[in-house]
């Protein structure tokens, strides 16, 4: 009877091996996670900084375009006033 039990135990051990989690496996997993975090954190940080900077640049570009258009309109108005002034000066 004990031979049968030993044989069944050995077959069970071969078919369903015991997987024990030891300290080395835990350390390997923790170090792997730490490595991934160390590699990915700077990438995420840099992408975030690029996003915020590009958003600020786009805002400033819009303001620049608006001011440039206002400057063009004011120059036209000044030129019109200057022309009227020169015409009126020559008439009187």
Helices and strands as residue ranges (DSSP letters): H 2-15, H 23-91
